[in-house]
Amino acid sequence: MNISPLNQRRWRNFKANRRGFISLWLFAALFSVTLFAEFLANDKPLLIRHEGAFYMPVFAAYAETEFGGDFATEADYRDPFVIELIEENGGTIVWPPLRYSYNTINLDLERPAPAPPSAQNWLGTDDQGRDVLARLIYGFRISVLFGLILTLASSLIGIAAGAVQGYFGGWVDLAMQRFIEIWTSVPSLYLLIIIAAIIEPGFWVLLGILLLFSWVSLVGVVRAEFLRARNLEYVEAARALGVGNATIMARHLLPNAMVATLTFMPFILNASITTLTSLDFLGFGLPPGSPSLGELLAQGKANLQAPWLGLSGFFTIAIMLSLLIFIGEAVRDAFDPRKTLG
């Protein structure tokens, strides 16, 4: 694969920012690990061998009768009776490193919930007896996925809107600017509170509501790039040769605008994750019971006698956002034409 000299220079500038380069690898490692959260923290075994047959409860639900029990409902693998049924004839159970899912309630706590860190719960439990570390793993994944989807979707809409404004100008630009001014004046938090009072805001509902207002973040940057370049000589030459407007926008103008867009995207991702965390902290985010970093912070605020709740949520969010900021700074250096290696 041939890489252009310009992209080679950008990659060297990115690697020259050691803090951003290391942050990229750390963030990628953390996100890759949490993508397989079900194999790290789960109250179901990864693999069961029983009477010569193999079962994978992570992927499928098995009734207790499959292992010689009495009930046709799904087996409770944390029940000592079920464990004894599986192991009595030489069966084996392979557990994940953490035997709790994000919604697993530890009924064997020695102290009332929220319980402090122990050998069973490495970061303690929340006020409902759920393992904090398991909720952090699942909460990290859902926060990053939410931020990535919201960032990509809002960037696509914002780039398209800014490109149309900047390229055509005139009354198109004027009308869309007035619309954006009116649209951004709508109080999105109040609208979200009203919608939350009518329907329960799930992942996709919340994503759609925030997308209605987040797409304007890149419009101004892309519009300025298209306004600057739409009357340059190579664009006029393309028009004279009969090239269509869509082709000119996509092939000749958009690459220039993507430099500024890619520079801003890590910071937009940061803002998207912060927005979800803030809404969860206020109680207008994901449904109750969801693995949420903001909900963990709210529990820490409500249970000052359990500092492990607030500290766990704080350090997780602080590390995540710091890594993204450092990556954004490295991307900014990579696309800065004035930045050269010594």
Phi, psi and chi 1 to 4 in degrees:
 res  aa     phi    psi   chi1   chi2   chi3   chi4
   1 MET       -  121.2 -179.4  178.7  178.9      -
   2 ASN   -86.1  128.9  -65.8  -34.0      -      -
   3 ILE  -109.6  131.4  -57.0  177.1      -      -
   4 SER   -64.8  153.4   65.8      -      -      -
   5 PRO   -56.9  -33.5  -24.9   33.9      -      -
   6 LEU   -64.9  -46.1  176.9   60.8      -      -
   7 ASN   -68.7  -31.5  -71.7  -30.8      -      -
   8 GLN   -63.7  -41.8  -69.2  179.5   10.9      -
   9 ARG   -64.2  -40.2 -178.3 -174.5   66.7   82.1
  10 ARG   -63.2  -41.7  -71.5  170.7  176.5  170.9
  11 TRP   -65.8  -38.6  176.4 -117.1      -      -
  12 ARG   -65.4  -40.1  -71.0 -165.2  -60.4  -92.6
  13 ASN   -64.6  -37.7  -74.6  -20.5      -      -
  14 PHE   -64.7  -45.4 -177.7   86.5      -      -
  15 LYS   -68.6  -26.3  -69.8 -162.9  -60.5 -177.4
  16 ALA   -65.8  -27.0      -      -      -      -
  17 ASN   -82.1   88.1 -169.9  -39.1      -      -
  18 ARG   -60.1  -37.3  -60.7  -62.6  -61.4  171.6
  19 ARG   -63.8  -44.1 -176.2  172.8   59.2 -174.9
  20 GLY   -69.8  -37.3      -      -      -      -
  21 PHE   -65.9  -44.8 -174.8   66.6      -      -
  22 ILE   -66.8  -37.5  -65.4  173.9      -      -
  23 SER   -63.4  -36.5  -63.0      -      -      -
  24 LEU   -60.8  -45.6  174.4   63.6      -      -
  25 TRP   -68.1  -38.7  -75.4  107.2      -      -
  26 LEU   -65.6  -45.4  -72.2  176.3      -      -
  27 PHE   -64.6  -41.9 -177.0   80.6      -      -
  28 ALA   -62.8  -39.0      -      -      -      -
  29 ALA   -66.3  -44.9      -      -      -      -
  30 LEU   -63.6  -43.9  -70.3  173.5      -      -
  31 PHE   -67.4  -39.6 -177.5   49.7      -      -
  32 SER   -63.7  -39.5  -60.5      -      -      -
  33 VAL   -66.7  -44.7  168.1      -      -      -
  34 THR   -71.8  -18.8   56.0      -      -      -
  35 LEU   -60.9  -27.8  -81.5  177.4      -      -
  36 PHE  -106.3   44.7  -56.5   95.3      -      -
  37 ALA   -61.4  -32.5      -      -      -      -
  38 GLU   -64.0  -23.4  -74.4   77.9    9.3      -
  39 PHE   -92.0   -7.8  -62.3   93.3      -      -
  40 LEU  -101.5  -43.3  -66.8  174.8      -      -
  41 ALA  -134.3  110.1      -      -      -      -
  42 ASN  -159.3  147.0 -151.6  -34.0      -      -
  43 ASP   -92.0    9.9   55.0    2.2      -      -
  44 LYS  -116.0  141.6  -61.5  178.2 -179.1  179.1
  45 PRO   -65.7  154.7  -18.8   31.3      -      -
  46 LEU   -75.2  -37.6  -58.6  178.1      -      -
  47 LEU  -150.9  140.2 -179.0   66.5      -      -
  48 ILE  -130.2  131.9  -66.8  176.5      -      -
  49 ARG  -112.8  117.6 -173.3  177.9   66.1   83.8
  50 HIS  -138.2  117.5  176.0   67.9      -      -
  51 GLU    52.6   44.7  -64.3 -178.3   -8.9      -
  52 GLY    82.2   -7.3      -      -      -      -
  53 ALA  -104.6  152.8      -      -      -      -
  54 PHE  -112.7  139.0  -69.5   91.3      -      -
  55 TYR  -130.2  145.3  -56.2   87.4      -      -
  56 MET  -126.3   86.7  -59.3 -172.8   70.5      -
  57 PRO   -62.2  -18.1  -22.1   33.9      -      -
  58 VAL   -64.7  -32.8  174.1      -      -      -
  59 PHE  -101.8  -22.1  -63.0  105.1      -      -
  60 ALA  -142.7  156.3      -      -      -      -
  61 ALA   -98.3  131.8      -      -      -      -
  62 TYR  -120.1  137.9  -58.4  102.4      -      -
  63 ALA   -74.7  156.5      -      -      -      -
  64 GLU   -62.5  -28.4 -173.2  178.9  -55.9      -
  65 THR   -65.1  -22.0   53.0      -      -      -
  66 GLU   -61.8  -26.2  -66.4  -86.0   -5.8      -
  67 PHE  -109.7   14.0  -51.9  106.6      -      -
  68 GLY    93.7   12.7      -      -      -      -
  69 GLY   -82.6 -171.8      -      -      -      -
  70 ASP  -104.1  -20.6  -59.1  -37.5      -      -
  71 PHE  -103.5  144.6  -59.8  101.7      -      -
  72 ALA   -87.6    1.4      -      -      -      -
  73 THR   -81.4  170.4   56.0      -      -      -
  74 GLU   -62.8  139.0 -175.7  177.0    1.4      -
  75 ALA   -67.6  141.4      -      -      -      -
  76 ASP   -95.4  100.5 -179.6    7.7      -      -
  77 TYR   -72.2  -11.0  -58.2   99.9      -      -
  78 ARG   -88.7   -7.8  -63.8  176.4   58.2   82.6
  79 ASP   -74.1  124.6 -172.8   -9.7      -      -
  80 PRO   -56.5  -31.1  -24.0   33.4      -      -
  81 PHE   -65.2  -43.4  174.8   71.5      -      -
  82 VAL   -67.5  -40.4  175.3      -      -      -
  83 ILE   -61.5  -40.1  -64.2  175.8      -      -
  84 GLU   -66.4  -37.8 -175.9  179.7   -8.2      -
  85 LEU   -61.3  -40.4  -73.7  175.5      -      -
  86 ILE   -72.9  -38.3  -63.6  173.6      -      -
  87 GLU   -92.2   -7.6  -64.8  179.9  -17.2      -
  88 GLU   -68.2  -28.5   63.7 -179.5   -3.3      -
  89 ASN  -109.2   35.9  -66.4  -38.6      -      -
  90 GLY    83.3   14.0      -      -      -      -
  91 GLY   -72.8  159.1      -      -      -      -
  92 THR  -129.0  152.5   56.4      -      -      -
  93 ILE  -129.4  126.6  -56.9  176.1      -      -
  94 VAL  -105.7  113.8  179.0      -      -      -
  95 TRP   -97.4  155.2  -72.6   94.0      -      -
  96 PRO   -70.6  166.2   23.8  -32.1      -      -
  97 PRO   -56.8  -34.2  -24.3   33.4      -      -
  98 LEU  -119.4  120.5 -170.9   62.5      -      -
  99 ARG   -88.6   36.5  -63.1 -171.6 -177.0 -174.8
 100 TYR  -137.1  138.8  -60.5   94.7      -      -
 101 SER   -93.8  179.8 -175.1      -      -      -
 102 TYR   -68.3  -21.6   67.4   90.6      -      -
 103 ASN  -112.7   12.0   56.9   -5.2      -      -
 104 THR   -79.0  127.0  -55.0      -      -      -
 105 ILE   -97.8  123.7  -62.0  177.0      -      -
 106 ASN   -80.8  109.7 -171.7   -4.9      -      -
 107 LEU   -89.3    0.5  -58.9  176.7      -      -
 108 ASP  -111.4   31.0  -59.6  -37.4      -      -
 109 LEU   -70.1  139.7  -67.4  174.8      -      -
 110 GLU   -82.2  -19.3  -62.5  178.9   -3.7      -
 111 ARG  -129.3  154.8  -61.8  177.1   59.1  178.2
 112 PRO   -61.9  147.6  -20.2   31.2      -      -
 113 ALA   -71.9  143.1      -      -      -      -
 114 PRO   -75.5  127.7   25.8  -32.4      -      -
 115 ALA   -91.6  146.3      -      -      -      -
 116 PRO   -71.5  168.5   26.7  -34.6      -      -
 117 PRO   -55.9  142.3  -25.4   34.3      -      -
 118 SER  -151.4 -177.8   62.5      -      -      -
 119 ALA   -66.2  -29.1      -      -      -      -
 120 GLN   -79.7  -47.5  -75.1 -174.6  -32.3      -
 121 ASN  -116.6  102.1  -54.4  103.4      -      -
 122 TRP   -64.3  -32.1  -60.6  -20.0      -      -
 123 LEU  -113.8   20.0  -67.8 -179.4      -      -
 124 GLY    82.1 -172.1      -      -      -      -
 125 THR  -123.8  163.5   67.5      -      -      -
 126 ASP   -87.8 -169.4   62.7    3.4      -      -
 127 ASP   -73.6   -4.5   56.5    5.2      -      -
 128 GLN  -110.2    8.1  -61.5 -177.7   35.3      -
 129 GLY    82.8   15.6      -      -      -      -
 130 ARG   -91.7  145.5  -60.5  170.0  -62.0 -169.5
 131 ASP   -68.4  128.2 -173.1   77.2      -      -
 132 VAL   -69.4  -42.3  171.8      -      -      -
 133 LEU   -62.4  -41.8  179.7   57.5      -      -
 134 ALA   -62.9  -40.2      -      -      -      -
 135 ARG   -69.9  -31.5  -68.1 -174.5   67.0   79.6
 136 LEU   -66.9  -41.5  -74.1  177.7      -      -
 137 ILE   -63.4  -48.8  -66.3  173.6      -      -
 138 TYR   -70.1  -36.5  -76.1   87.7      -      -
 139 GLY   -66.9  -37.7      -      -      -      -
 140 PHE   -60.2  -45.0 -173.5   96.3      -      -
 141 ARG   -64.0  -47.2 -180.0  177.6   67.0  175.9
 142 ILE   -69.2  -31.9 -162.3  171.2      -      -
 143 SER   -67.5  -45.4  -63.3      -      -      -
 144 VAL   -67.7  -42.5  175.8      -      -      -
 145 LEU   -63.0  -41.9  -73.0  176.4      -      -
 146 PHE   -61.4  -46.2 -175.4   91.8      -      -
 147 GLY   -64.4  -40.9      -      -      -      -
 148 LEU   -65.0  -45.9  -73.9  174.2      -      -
 149 ILE   -64.3  -44.4  -63.6  173.9      -      -
 150 LEU   -64.8  -39.4 -178.9   59.0      -      -
 151 THR   -66.1  -45.8  -60.1      -      -      -
 152 LEU   -65.8  -44.9  -67.7  176.0      -      -
 153 ALA   -65.8  -45.6      -      -      -      -
 154 SER   -67.1  -33.0   59.6      -      -      -
 155 SER   -67.6  -41.8  -62.9      -      -      -
 156 LEU   -61.2  -46.0  -71.1  175.3      -      -
 157 ILE   -68.0  -43.5  -61.1  174.1      -      -
 158 GLY   -64.8  -40.2      -      -      -      -
 159 ILE   -64.5  -43.3  -69.1  171.4      -      -
 160 ALA   -63.3  -44.4      -      -      -      -
 161 ALA   -65.8  -44.5      -      -      -      -
 162 GLY   -65.1  -35.3      -      -      -      -
 163 ALA   -66.0  -43.1      -      -      -      -
 164 VAL   -64.5  -43.6  170.8      -      -      -
 165 GLN   -60.6  -51.5  -81.7 -171.2 -104.7      -
 166 GLY   -70.7  -33.6      -      -      -      -
 167 TYR   -76.9  -45.2 -178.6   77.6      -      -
 168 PHE   -85.7  -33.7  -68.5  103.2      -      -
 169 GLY    59.3 -156.0      -      -      -      -
 170 GLY    59.0 -138.3      -      -      -      -
 171 TRP   -69.7  -27.0   66.0  -92.1      -      -
 172 VAL   -63.7  -47.7  175.2      -      -      -
 173 ASP   -63.9  -43.2 -176.9   28.9      -      -
 174 LEU   -63.9  -45.8 -176.5   63.2      -      -
 175 ALA   -64.6  -43.4      -      -      -      -
 176 MET   -69.1  -34.2  -66.7 -173.5   67.9      -
 177 GLN   -64.5  -41.9  -82.7  -64.8   99.5      -
 178 ARG   -65.5  -38.5  -61.1  -67.1   83.0   76.2
 179 PHE   -63.8  -43.3  170.4   76.5      -      -
 180 ILE   -64.2  -39.1  -69.2  175.3      -      -
 181 GLU   -62.5  -41.8  -69.7  173.2    1.4      -
 182 ILE   -69.0  -42.2  -63.7  172.9      -      -
 183 TRP   -65.5  -41.3 -170.5 -111.0      -      -
 184 THR   -72.1  -15.3   52.9      -      -      -
 185 SER   -81.1  -10.3   65.1      -      -      -
 186 VAL   -72.0  126.7  176.0      -      -      -
 187 PRO   -71.6  102.0   24.8  -31.0      -      -
 188 SER   -65.7  -34.7   56.7      -      -      -
 189 LEU   -65.5  -43.8  179.5   59.3      -      -
 190 TYR   -63.6  -40.3  -67.5  156.7      -      -
 191 LEU   -62.8  -39.3 -179.4   62.7      -      -
 192 LEU   -66.0  -39.0 -174.1   63.6      -      -
 193 ILE   -63.7  -41.3  -66.6  173.9      -      -
 194 ILE   -64.3  -44.0  -65.6  172.2      -      -
 195 ILE   -66.9  -38.1  -64.4  177.0      -      -
 196 ALA   -65.0  -26.4      -      -      -      -
 197 ALA   -76.2  -19.0      -      -      -      -
 198 ILE   -96.8  -48.5  -58.7  174.4      -      -
 199 ILE  -128.1  158.0   58.9  174.9      -      -
 200 GLU   -80.1  117.4 -176.4  179.5   20.4      -
 201 PRO   -75.0  104.2   26.7  -30.7      -      -
 202 GLY   -84.0 -169.6      -      -      -      -
 203 PHE   -60.1  -51.9 -178.2   91.6      -      -
 204 TRP   -75.7  -33.6  -64.1  107.1      -      -
 205 VAL   -64.7  -45.6  173.5      -      -      -
 206 LEU   -64.1  -39.1 -168.0   61.0      -      -
 207 LEU   -62.8  -43.2 -176.2   69.1      -      -
 208 GLY   -64.6  -40.6      -      -      -      -
 209 ILE   -64.9  -45.6  -63.8  172.8      -      -
 210 LEU   -68.6  -30.2  -66.0  178.5      -      -
 211 LEU   -65.9  -29.7 -179.8   60.0      -      -
 212 LEU   -59.8  -26.6  -68.7  175.4      -      -
 213 PHE  -115.3  -17.5  -60.0   95.3      -      -
 214 SER   -86.3  -13.5   62.1      -      -      -
 215 TRP   -70.0  -16.8   62.0  -89.9      -      -
 216 VAL   -78.8   -5.2  -61.4      -      -      -
 217 SER   -66.2  -29.6   55.7      -      -      -
 218 LEU  -105.2   -3.1  -74.8  176.4      -      -
 219 VAL   -61.6  -46.4  171.7      -      -      -
 220 GLY   -63.1  -40.0      -      -      -      -
 221 VAL   -66.3  -48.1  176.8      -      -      -
 222 VAL   -67.5  -39.7  178.2      -      -      -
 223 ARG   -60.0  -43.5  170.8  178.2  172.8  -92.8
 224 ALA   -63.8  -40.0      -      -      -      -
 225 GLU   -65.5  -41.2  -70.1  -68.7  -26.0      -
 226 PHE   -71.2  -37.8  -87.7   72.4      -      -
 227 LEU   -63.4  -37.1  -80.0  173.6      -      -
 228 ARG   -69.7  -37.1 -179.2 -175.4   61.9   83.7
 229 ALA  -102.3   -6.5      -      -      -      -
 230 ARG   -69.2  -21.6   65.4  173.3 -177.8  160.6
 231 ASN  -109.6   15.4  -68.2  -37.3      -      -
 232 LEU   -71.9  164.6  -65.1  179.2      -      -
 233 GLU   -62.0  -41.5  -70.9   80.8   -0.6      -
 234 TYR   -69.3  -28.6   69.8   93.0      -      -
 235 VAL   -72.5  -42.0  177.7      -      -      -
 236 GLU   -63.2  -37.5  -64.7  -69.4  -14.0      -
 237 ALA   -65.6  -39.3      -      -      -      -
 238 ALA   -64.4  -40.2      -      -      -      -
 239 ARG   -63.2  -42.3  -71.5 -160.7 -168.7   99.8
 240 ALA   -63.4  -30.2      -      -      -      -
 241 LEU   -82.5    0.4  -68.5  173.8      -      -
 242 GLY    87.3   15.9      -      -      -      -
 243 VAL   -71.2  136.8 -179.8      -      -      -
 244 GLY   -68.7  159.1      -      -      -      -
 245 ASN   -61.3  -41.4  -69.2  -30.4      -      -
 246 ALA   -62.9  -39.4      -      -      -      -
 247 THR   -68.0  -41.7  -57.0      -      -      -
 248 ILE   -62.3  -43.7  -65.9  175.1      -      -
 249 MET   -64.1  -41.6  -65.9  168.6   64.3      -
 250 ALA   -78.8  -40.1      -      -      -      -
 251 ARG   -96.0  -31.8  -67.7 -173.9  178.5 -179.9
 252 HIS  -105.8  -34.3  -59.2  -67.3      -      -
 253 LEU  -102.2  -36.9  -63.9  178.2      -      -
 254 LEU   -62.3  -40.5 -174.5   58.8      -      -
 255 PRO   -56.2  -35.9  -27.1   36.0      -      -
 256 ASN   -67.6  -39.4  -64.8  -31.7      -      -
 257 ALA   -71.9  -25.2      -      -      -      -
 258 MET   -68.8  -22.9  -72.3  -55.9  -64.7      -
 259 VAL   -61.4  -51.0  173.4      -      -      -
 260 ALA   -68.2  -34.3      -      -      -      -
 261 THR   -65.4  -48.3  -59.7      -      -      -
 262 LEU   -64.0  -29.5  -68.5  174.2      -      -
 263 THR   -67.2  -35.6  -56.7      -      -      -
 264 PHE   -85.1  -20.8  -84.5   99.2      -      -
 265 MET   -61.1  -41.3  -75.5 -172.5   69.8      -
 266 PRO   -59.9  -34.1  -23.9   34.5      -      -
 267 PHE   -74.1  -32.6  -58.2   99.1      -      -
 268 ILE   -66.9  -39.8  -62.2  175.3      -      -
 269 LEU   -60.8  -42.3  173.0   59.7      -      -
 270 ASN   -59.1  -45.6 -151.0  -30.0      -      -
 271 ALA   -66.0  -35.5      -      -      -      -
 272 SER   -65.1  -43.6  -59.0      -      -      -
 273 ILE   -65.6  -40.1  -64.9  174.6      -      -
 274 THR   -64.0  -38.3  -55.3      -      -      -
 275 THR   -63.3  -45.6  -58.6      -      -      -
 276 LEU   -62.5  -43.2  176.5   63.9      -      -
 277 THR   -62.1  -41.4  -56.5      -      -      -
 278 SER   -64.9  -43.0  -57.6      -      -      -
 279 LEU   -65.3  -40.4  -69.5  174.1      -      -
 280 ASP   -65.0  -37.7  -71.7  -26.0      -      -
 281 PHE   -63.7  -37.1  179.3   80.0      -      -
 282 LEU   -82.5  -11.2  -64.0  174.3      -      -
 283 GLY    92.0   12.7      -      -      -      -
 284 PHE  -114.3   19.4  -59.7  109.8      -      -
 285 GLY  -100.5 -127.1      -      -      -      -
 286 LEU   -66.6  159.0  -63.1  173.8      -      -
 287 PRO   -59.5  153.1  -22.7   32.6      -      -
 288 PRO   -56.7  139.2  -23.8   33.2      -      -
 289 GLY    95.1  -15.6      -      -      -      -
 290 SER   -69.0  147.8  -58.3      -      -      -
 291 PRO   -70.7  104.1   24.5  -31.8      -      -
 292 SER  -131.4  132.7  165.5      -      -      -
 293 LEU   -70.2  -37.6  -59.8  179.0      -      -
 294 GLY   -65.3  -38.0      -      -      -      -
 295 GLU   -66.7  -33.8 -170.8 -100.3   -8.3      -
 296 LEU   -67.3  -38.1 -172.1   61.2      -      -
 297 LEU   -64.6  -39.4  -70.3  177.9      -      -
 298 ALA   -63.4  -38.5      -      -      -      -
 299 GLN   -65.2  -37.9  -73.9 -158.6   30.4      -
 300 GLY   -63.6  -36.6      -      -      -      -
 301 LYS   -67.4  -36.7  175.0  177.7  175.9  -68.4
 302 ALA   -82.1  -16.4      -      -      -      -
 303 ASN  -127.8   74.5  -61.9  -85.1      -      -
 304 LEU   -66.4  -19.1  -63.1  179.1      -      -
 305 GLN   -76.5   -6.8   78.7  -78.0    1.9      -
 306 ALA  -119.6   77.7      -      -      -      -
 307 PRO   -65.4  -19.0   23.8  -33.6      -      -
 308 TRP   -66.0  -22.6   56.0   87.6      -      -
 309 LEU   -69.5  -55.1  -64.6  175.8      -      -
 310 GLY   -66.4  -39.3      -      -      -      -
 311 LEU   -67.4  -39.9  -69.0  176.0      -      -
 312 SER   -63.1  -47.1  -60.6      -      -      -
 313 GLY   -65.4  -40.8      -      -      -      -
 314 PHE   -63.2  -49.7  168.4   76.6      -      -
 315 PHE   -67.5  -34.8  -78.3  110.6      -      -
 316 THR   -63.2  -48.5  -58.7      -      -      -
 317 ILE   -67.0  -41.0  -64.1  172.5      -      -
 318 ALA   -63.1  -42.8      -      -      -      -
 319 ILE   -66.4  -44.0  -67.6  172.8      -      -
 320 MET   -60.4  -50.3 -179.6 -161.5  -50.8      -
 321 LEU   -69.5  -34.4  -61.1 -176.2      -      -
 322 SER   -64.8  -43.3  -62.5      -      -      -
 323 LEU   -60.7  -41.8  -67.9  177.0      -      -
 324 LEU   -66.4  -38.5  -70.4  174.2      -      -
 325 ILE   -63.7  -43.7  -72.1  -66.9      -      -
 326 PHE   -64.4  -39.1  -64.6  152.8      -      -
 327 ILE   -63.8  -41.3  -65.4  171.5      -      -
 328 GLY   -62.5  -38.6      -      -      -      -
 329 GLU   -64.9  -38.7  -68.7  176.7  -10.3      -
 330 ALA   -67.7  -38.9      -      -      -      -
 331 VAL   -64.5  -39.7  172.2      -      -      -
 332 ARG   -61.2  -42.6 -179.0 -167.5   60.0 -165.5
 333 ASP   -65.0  -36.5  -68.4  -15.2      -      -
 334 ALA   -65.8  -35.9      -      -      -      -
 335 PHE   -97.6    3.4  -74.4   94.4      -      -
 336 ASP   -80.5  114.7 -171.7   -6.1      -      -
 337 PRO   -65.3  -20.2   24.8  -33.4      -      -
 338 ARG   -84.7   -8.1  -59.5  166.9  -62.1  178.3
 339 LYS   -89.3  116.9 -164.2   78.4  172.3 -179.8
 340 THR  -128.3  153.4   57.0      -      -      -
 341 LEU   -80.6  140.4  -68.6  175.0      -      -
 342 GLY   -77.4      -      -      -      -      -
